[in-house]
Amino acid sequence: MSLNDTPRAMRLHIGLFGRRNSGKSSLINALTGQHVATVSDVPGTTTDPVYKSMEIHGIGPVVFIDTAGFDDSGSLGALRVERTRDAAKETDIALVLLSTGLDDGAGAAGNEDAFRWLEQLKRRGVPAISVISRIDESTAAASLAQVIEARTGERPVLVSAATGEGLAALRAEIARHLPEDYRARSITAEVCESGDAVLLVMPQDIQAPKGRLILPQVQTLRELLDRKCLVSCCTTDCLPAMLASMAKAPDLVITDSQAFRTVHALLPAGCRLTSFSVLFAAFKGDAPFFAESARLLRALPANAKILIAEACTHKPLREDIGRVKLPRLLKKVLGDAITVTVTAGRDFPEDLTPFDIVIHCGACMFNRAYVMSRVAACRSAHVPMTNYGMAIAALLGILDDVAIPGVD
C-alpha cells in the first residue's frame, strides 16, 4: 500500500463465499480487471483468504476477500473453512456463489450449504447477494435462478467471469446493498465542528518511531483538515508552551490515551478532551456500550479476569501499551490479584464467559464489521467490553471529563 492509498481497514469489505471451484477467484479477477487470485481447475486452490484493494467507480475504495471453499474437507480443510468463517466477520457485503450442475439440472440440493450461508449472513445483518457463476458453461442457470428466488425472495445475479456478462449488473447490485451508514461515519464529527480550533497532542515514543506518525493520528488529522478545522499539533512535553502561545484555548484537545493524566491536568477550563483511541472506539465500535462497560472497571471483583485484545500483531515493545502499561495500571488500581490475558491480531477466544471484562484497542487495523462482531460476541456472553482509551480514563477517574462520540 502506498502513502496515498486508503487504509484497508477504512475500505468497504466485499467477501466472496462459495464451494471449492465455484469461480470465486475468477470472479475477483474479472471484477478487478487484474490477475490477483490464483485460478485453477483443482478444487481447494485458495487456502487462506486473499485480500485485494481496489476502487469501484461509484462506490469508492473497496477490498475484495477471496475465501477458501466452505465445502473444504479433511483436517486442513477444516482450518481453511474456519478462516473463511473468520473472514465473514469483517465482511460488509457478501457475494455467495452458487453453481449449476452439482447434482441435478438446477443444482438445488448441491447448493444447500450456500443457502445456509446466505441465511447465516442475513441473520447477522450482513447484506448478501446470491450470484450464479460460470453461466457460460451451463444452460441451467435460469432454472437455478428460479430456485434461488423462491428460496430467498431475491433474484440472483448471473455472471460469467470469462465473457464479462453480468459484471456491470453485479457492480450495480453491490452499490444497492451498501450499508446505510457507508460514507456517513466520521471520526470527529460528533466532538467538533468546522472552524473549531483543535489541538492534537501526540507523544512521539517507541511506538511512533522517528519520522513517522501512527495511523490513527494521520487519519484523524486528515479528517480534521477536510472538515476545515483549525488544527495545531504538539508533543506532550510541549503542551504548556503550545497553550501559552495560543490566542485562546482550543475548543478540543485530542491526545494519546497514555497521556490522559498529564494533558487533563494542564487543560484550561471549558476545553474538551478526548483521545485517538476513544474516537476510533466510537468510529469502529459501540461507544455507549464501551462507556457503560468502562464504568464497571472499578467495581470488578478482586480476582477479576480481564482480557486485553490488540488488533496489531507487532513484536512486543518496551513499555508496550497493551502488554505492559495497561496491565500495570489495572493492577495498580484494582490490585495484584487480578488476572490479565493478552491476545493479538485475530486471536480472540470463542468462549468469553471466563472473563469479567474485555478491553479492546482502538482497532485501527480492523474494519467496523469485524469490531462489531466482537461486540456481538461479548454481548451474547454477557461480558462487558470497553477500549483502551475509555478504560484508562475510568481508571484515572476522569472518564466523565472525556468527550465520547455518541455518548455526550
C-alpha positions as CSV (number, residue, x, y, z in Angstrom):
1,M,0.0,0.0,0.0
2,S,1.4,3.4,-0.9
3,L,1.1,6.5,1.2
4,N,-1.7,7.8,-1.0
5,D,-3.9,4.7,-0.6
6,T,-6.9,4.4,1.6
7,P,-6.0,2.1,4.5
8,R,-7.6,-1.4,4.2
9,A,-9.5,-1.0,7.5
10,M,-11.3,2.1,6.0
11,R,-12.4,0.3,2.8
12,L,-15.7,-1.4,2.1
13,H,-15.0,-5.2,2.6
14,I,-16.7,-7.4,-0.1
15,G,-16.3,-11.1,0.7
16,L,-16.8,-13.9,-1.8
17,F,-18.1,-17.2,-0.5
18,G,-18.9,-20.5,-2.2
19,R,-17.9,-24.1,-2.7
20,R,-14.5,-25.1,-4.0
21,N,-14.1,-24.4,-7.7
22,S,-17.2,-22.3,-7.8
23,G,-15.4,-19.5,-9.6
24,K,-14.7,-17.1,-6.7
25,S,-11.1,-16.3,-7.7
26,S,-12.1,-15.9,-11.4
27,L,-14.8,-13.5,-10.5
28,I,-12.5,-11.4,-8.4
29,N,-10.0,-11.2,-11.3
30,A,-12.8,-10.2,-13.6
31,L,-14.2,-7.5,-11.2
32,T,-10.8,-6.0,-10.5
33,G,-9.6,-6.4,-14.1
34,Q,-6.3,-7.8,-12.7
35,H,-4.9,-11.2,-12.0
36,V,-4.9,-11.0,-8.2
37,A,-6.2,-14.5,-7.3
38,T,-4.8,-17.8,-8.5
39,V,-7.2,-19.7,-10.7
40,S,-7.1,-23.5,-11.2
41,D,-9.4,-26.4,-12.1
42,V,-8.1,-28.1,-8.9
43,P,-10.6,-27.7,-6.1
44,G,-9.1,-26.0,-3.0
45,T,-6.6,-23.8,-4.8
46,T,-7.4,-20.9,-2.5
47,T,-6.4,-21.6,1.1
48,D,-6.0,-18.6,3.3
49,P,-8.3,-15.6,2.4
50,V,-6.7,-13.3,-0.2
51,Y,-7.3,-9.6,0.1
52,K,-7.2,-7.2,-2.9
53,S,-7.7,-3.5,-2.5
54,M,-9.1,-1.5,-5.5
55,E,-11.5,1.2,-6.5
56,I,-15.0,0.6,-7.9
57,H,-16.5,3.6,-9.8
58,G,-19.5,5.0,-8.0
59,I,-18.7,3.1,-4.8
60,G,-15.1,4.1,-3.9
61,P,-12.3,2.2,-2.2
62,V,-13.1,-1.4,-1.5
63,V,-11.2,-4.6,-0.6
64,F,-12.3,-8.0,-2.1
65,I,-11.8,-11.1,0.1
66,D,-11.3,-14.3,-1.8
67,T,-12.0,-17.2,0.6
68,A,-11.5,-21.0,0.7
69,G,-14.4,-23.1,-0.3
70,F,-16.8,-23.7,2.5
71,D,-17.1,-27.4,1.5
72,D,-13.4,-28.0,2.0
73,S,-12.6,-31.3,3.7
74,G,-10.0,-33.0,5.9
75,S,-8.1,-31.6,8.8
76,L,-6.5,-28.8,6.8
77,G,-9.8,-28.2,5.0
78,A,-11.5,-27.6,8.4
79,L,-8.9,-25.0,9.2
80,R,-9.5,-23.3,5.9
81,V,-13.2,-23.2,6.5
82,E,-12.6,-21.7,9.9
83,R,-10.6,-18.9,8.2
84,T,-13.5,-18.4,5.8
85,R,-15.9,-18.0,8.8
86,D,-13.5,-15.5,10.3
87,A,-13.4,-13.5,7.0
88,A,-17.2,-13.4,7.1
89,K,-16.9,-11.4,10.4
90,E,-15.2,-8.5,8.6
91,T,-17.5,-8.6,5.5
92,D,-19.6,-5.6,4.8
93,I,-21.2,-7.1,1.7
94,A,-21.1,-10.8,0.9
95,L,-21.3,-12.4,-2.6
96,V,-22.4,-16.0,-2.3
97,L,-21.7,-18.0,-5.4
98,L,-24.0,-20.9,-6.4
99,S,-23.3,-23.3,-9.2
100,T,-25.3,-25.3,-11.7
101,G,-24.8,-29.0,-12.4
102,L,-23.7,-30.1,-8.9
103,D,-26.3,-32.9,-8.7
104,D,-29.2,-32.1,-10.9
105,G,-30.3,-29.8,-13.7
106,A,-30.8,-26.9,-11.3
107,G,-28.1,-27.7,-8.8
108,A,-30.5,-27.2,-6.0
109,A,-29.5,-29.9,-3.5
110,G,-25.8,-29.4,-4.1
111,N,-26.2,-25.8,-3.2
112,E,-27.8,-26.4,0.2
113,D,-24.6,-25.3,2.0
114,A,-24.7,-22.0,0.0
115,F,-28.3,-21.4,1.1
116,R,-27.3,-22.0,4.7
117,W,-24.5,-19.4,4.3
118,L,-27.0,-16.9,2.8
119,E,-29.3,-17.4,5.8
120,Q,-26.5,-17.1,8.4
121,L,-25.1,-13.9,6.8
122,K,-28.5,-12.3,6.6
123,R,-29.3,-13.4,10.2
124,R,-26.2,-11.5,11.3
125,G,-27.2,-8.4,9.3
126,V,-24.7,-8.8,6.6
127,P,-26.1,-7.8,3.1
128,A,-25.7,-10.9,1.0
129,I,-26.0,-11.1,-2.8
130,S,-26.6,-14.6,-4.4
131,V,-24.5,-15.0,-7.6
132,I,-24.8,-17.7,-10.2
133,S,-21.3,-18.0,-11.7
134,R,-19.9,-19.6,-14.8
135,I,-23.2,-19.1,-16.8
136,D,-21.2,-19.5,-20.0
137,E,-20.6,-23.2,-19.0
138,S,-24.2,-24.3,-18.4
139,T,-27.7,-23.9,-19.7
140,A,-29.3,-24.5,-16.3
141,A,-28.7,-21.0,-14.9
142,A,-32.2,-19.9,-15.4
143,S,-33.6,-22.9,-13.6
144,L,-31.3,-22.4,-10.6
145,A,-32.2,-18.7,-10.6
146,Q,-35.8,-19.6,-10.1
147,V,-34.9,-21.9,-7.2
148,I,-32.8,-19.2,-5.6
149,E,-35.6,-16.6,-5.9
150,A,-38.1,-19.0,-4.5
151,R,-35.9,-19.8,-1.5
152,T,-34.5,-16.3,-0.8
153,G,-37.1,-13.9,-2.2
154,E,-34.4,-12.2,-4.2
155,R,-33.3,-12.6,-7.8
156,P,-29.7,-13.7,-8.1
157,V,-27.2,-12.0,-10.4
158,L,-26.0,-14.2,-13.3
159,V,-22.4,-13.7,-14.3
160,S,-19.6,-15.1,-16.4
161,A,-16.0,-14.1,-15.5
162,A,-14.9,-15.5,-18.8
163,T,-17.1,-13.3,-21.0
164,G,-17.8,-10.4,-18.7
165,E,-21.6,-10.9,-18.9
166,G,-23.4,-9.7,-15.8
167,L,-20.4,-7.9,-14.2
168,A,-22.0,-4.5,-14.6
169,A,-25.2,-5.8,-13.1
170,L,-23.2,-7.2,-10.2
171,R,-21.4,-3.9,-9.5
172,A,-24.8,-2.2,-9.5
173,E,-26.2,-4.7,-7.1
174,I,-23.2,-4.2,-4.8
175,A,-23.9,-0.4,-4.8
176,R,-27.6,-1.1,-4.0
177,H,-26.6,-3.2,-1.0
178,L,-24.2,-0.6,0.5
179,P,-24.7,-0.4,4.3
180,E,-26.9,2.6,5.3
181,D,-24.0,4.3,7.2
182,Y,-21.4,3.8,4.5
183,R,-19.7,7.2,3.8
184,A,-21.7,8.7,6.7
185,R,-19.4,7.6,9.5
186,S,-16.9,10.2,10.8
187,I,-14.1,10.0,13.3
188,T,-14.6,13.5,14.7
189,A,-18.0,14.9,13.6
190,E,-19.6,14.4,17.0
191,V,-16.9,16.1,19.0
192,C,-16.1,19.3,17.0
193,E,-17.4,21.4,14.2
194,S,-16.0,23.2,11.1
195,G,-13.9,26.2,12.2
196,D,-13.2,24.8,15.7
197,A,-9.6,25.1,17.0
198,V,-8.4,21.5,17.6
199,L,-5.1,20.7,19.3
200,L,-3.5,17.3,18.7
201,V,-1.2,16.2,21.5
202,M,0.9,13.4,20.0
203,P,3.6,11.6,22.1
204,Q,6.4,10.5,19.9
205,D,7.7,7.4,21.6
206,I,9.0,3.9,20.8
207,Q,5.6,3.1,19.3
208,A,5.8,6.0,16.9
209,P,9.4,5.8,15.5
210,K,11.3,8.9,14.4
211,G,9.9,10.3,11.1
212,R,6.5,8.6,11.5
213,L,3.0,9.2,12.9
214,I,0.8,6.3,13.9
215,L,-2.2,5.5,11.7
216,P,-4.9,6.9,14.0
217,Q,-3.1,10.3,14.2
218,V,-2.8,10.5,10.4
219,Q,-6.4,9.6,9.8
220,T,-7.7,12.0,12.4
221,L,-5.5,14.9,11.2
222,R,-6.6,14.4,7.6
223,E,-10.3,14.3,8.5
224,L,-10.0,17.5,10.6
225,L,-8.3,19.3,7.7
226,D,-11.0,18.1,5.4
227,R,-13.7,19.4,7.8
228,K,-12.0,22.8,7.8
229,C,-11.0,22.7,11.5
230,L,-8.1,24.9,12.7
231,V,-5.5,22.2,13.6
232,S,-2.4,22.6,15.7
233,C,-0.1,19.8,16.8
234,C,2.5,19.3,19.6
235,T,4.1,16.6,21.7
236,T,3.1,16.2,25.4
237,D,6.2,17.9,26.7
238,C,5.5,21.0,24.6
239,L,1.8,21.3,25.6
240,P,2.4,24.1,28.2
241,A,4.3,26.2,25.6
242,M,1.7,25.5,23.0
243,L,-1.2,26.6,25.2
244,A,0.7,29.7,26.2
245,S,1.2,30.6,22.6
246,M,-2.4,30.3,21.6
247,A,-4.6,33.5,21.5
248,K,-7.5,31.5,23.0
249,A,-7.8,28.0,24.4
250,P,-8.6,25.3,21.9
251,D,-12.1,24.0,21.5
252,L,-11.0,20.4,21.6
253,V,-7.8,18.6,22.5
254,I,-7.2,15.1,21.2
255,T,-4.3,13.1,22.7
256,D,-2.9,9.7,23.1
257,S,-4.7,7.9,25.9
258,Q,-1.4,7.2,27.6
259,A,-1.0,11.0,28.1
260,F,-4.5,11.5,29.6
261,R,-3.3,12.2,33.1
262,T,-0.8,14.8,32.0
263,V,-2.9,16.6,29.4
264,H,-6.0,16.6,31.7
265,A,-4.1,18.4,34.4
266,L,-2.9,21.1,32.0
267,L,-6.1,21.9,30.2
268,P,-7.8,25.3,30.6
269,A,-11.4,25.3,32.0
270,G,-14.0,24.6,29.3
271,C,-11.6,22.9,26.9
272,R,-13.0,19.5,25.8
273,L,-10.7,16.5,25.9
274,T,-10.7,13.1,24.1
275,S,-8.2,10.6,22.7
276,F,-7.5,8.9,19.4
277,S,-8.4,5.6,21.0
278,V,-11.8,6.9,22.2
279,L,-12.5,8.4,18.8
280,F,-11.7,5.1,17.0
281,A,-13.7,3.1,19.5
282,A,-16.8,5.1,18.5
283,F,-15.9,5.1,14.8
284,K,-15.3,1.3,14.7
285,G,-17.5,0.0,17.6
286,D,-20.3,0.7,20.1
287,A,-19.3,3.8,22.1
288,P,-22.3,3.7,24.5
289,F,-21.6,0.0,25.4
290,F,-17.9,0.7,25.8
291,A,-18.5,3.7,28.1
292,E,-21.0,1.8,30.2
293,S,-18.6,-1.1,30.5
294,A,-15.7,1.2,31.4
295,R,-17.7,2.5,34.4
296,L,-17.8,-1.1,35.7
297,L,-14.0,-1.4,35.9
298,R,-13.5,-0.1,39.4
299,A,-16.3,-2.4,40.7
300,L,-14.7,-5.6,39.4
301,P,-14.0,-8.4,41.9
302,A,-10.5,-8.5,43.4
303,N,-9.8,-11.7,41.5
304,A,-11.2,-10.4,38.2
305,K,-10.1,-12.0,34.9
306,I,-9.5,-9.3,32.2
307,L,-8.9,-9.9,28.5
308,I,-6.9,-7.3,26.7
309,A,-7.4,-7.6,22.9
310,E,-5.0,-5.9,20.5
311,A,-5.6,-5.7,16.7
312,C,-1.9,-5.4,15.9
313,T,0.5,-8.4,15.9
314,H,3.7,-6.4,16.3
315,K,6.6,-7.7,18.3
316,P,6.1,-6.5,21.9
317,L,7.9,-3.3,22.6
318,R,9.4,-2.0,25.8
319,E,6.6,-0.2,27.7
320,D,4.0,-1.5,25.2
321,I,0.6,-0.1,26.0
322,G,-1.4,-3.3,25.8
323,R,1.1,-5.7,27.2
324,V,2.8,-3.5,29.8
325,K,1.4,-0.1,30.6
326,L,-2.4,-1.0,30.7
327,P,-1.9,-4.2,32.8
328,R,0.3,-2.3,35.2
329,L,-2.3,0.5,35.6
330,L,-5.0,-2.2,36.1
331,K,-3.1,-3.9,38.9
332,K,-2.2,-0.5,40.5
333,V,-5.9,0.4,40.7
334,L,-7.6,-3.0,41.1
335,G,-4.9,-4.9,42.9
336,D,-2.4,-7.6,42.1
337,A,-5.0,-10.5,42.4
338,I,-6.5,-9.7,39.0
339,T,-5.5,-11.9,36.0
340,V,-4.7,-10.2,32.7
341,T,-4.7,-12.2,29.4
342,V,-3.5,-10.5,26.2
343,T,-4.4,-11.6,22.7
344,A,-3.2,-10.1,19.4
345,G,-4.5,-9.9,15.9
346,R,-7.3,-12.3,15.1
347,D,-6.7,-14.5,18.2
348,F,-9.9,-13.9,20.2
349,P,-11.4,-16.6,22.4
350,E,-14.6,-18.3,21.2
351,D,-15.6,-18.7,24.9
352,L,-15.6,-15.3,26.6
353,T,-17.5,-16.4,29.7
354,P,-14.4,-16.9,31.9
355,F,-13.7,-13.1,31.6
356,D,-15.2,-10.3,33.7
357,I,-14.4,-7.7,31.0
358,V,-12.8,-7.3,27.6
359,I,-10.6,-4.2,26.9
360,H,-10.0,-3.7,23.2
361,C,-7.5,-1.4,21.4
362,G,-8.7,1.3,19.1
363,A,-8.8,-1.3,16.3
364,C,-7.2,0.9,13.6
365,M,-6.2,-2.3,11.8
366,F,-9.7,-3.8,11.8
367,N,-12.8,-2.6,9.9
368,R,-16.0,-1.8,11.7
369,A,-17.7,-5.0,10.8
370,Y,-15.0,-7.1,12.4
371,V,-15.0,-5.0,15.6
372,M,-18.8,-5.2,15.8
373,S,-18.6,-9.0,15.5
374,R,-16.5,-8.9,18.7
375,V,-19.0,-6.6,20.3
376,A,-21.8,-9.0,19.4
377,A,-19.8,-11.9,20.9
378,C,-19.3,-10.0,24.2
379,R,-23.0,-9.1,24.4
380,S,-24.0,-12.7,23.7
381,A,-21.8,-13.9,26.5
382,H,-23.0,-11.0,28.8
383,V,-19.4,-9.8,29.2
384,P,-18.7,-6.1,29.3
385,M,-16.4,-4.7,26.6
386,T,-14.6,-1.3,26.6
387,N,-11.5,0.1,24.9
388,Y,-8.1,1.3,25.9
389,G,-8.9,5.0,26.0
390,M,-12.1,4.7,28.0
391,A,-10.6,2.1,30.3
392,I,-7.6,4.4,31.1
393,A,-9.8,7.4,31.6
394,A,-12.0,5.3,34.0
395,L,-9.0,4.0,35.9
396,L,-7.7,7.6,36.3
397,G,-11.1,8.8,37.4
398,I,-11.6,11.3,34.5
399,L,-14.0,9.4,32.3
400,D,-16.7,12.0,32.8
401,D,-14.4,14.7,31.6
402,V,-13.7,12.9,28.3
403,A,-15.7,13.6,25.1
404,I,-17.1,10.4,23.7
405,P,-18.9,10.5,20.4
406,G,-22.4,9.1,20.7
407,V,-22.4,9.4,24.5
408,D,-22.2,13.1,25.3
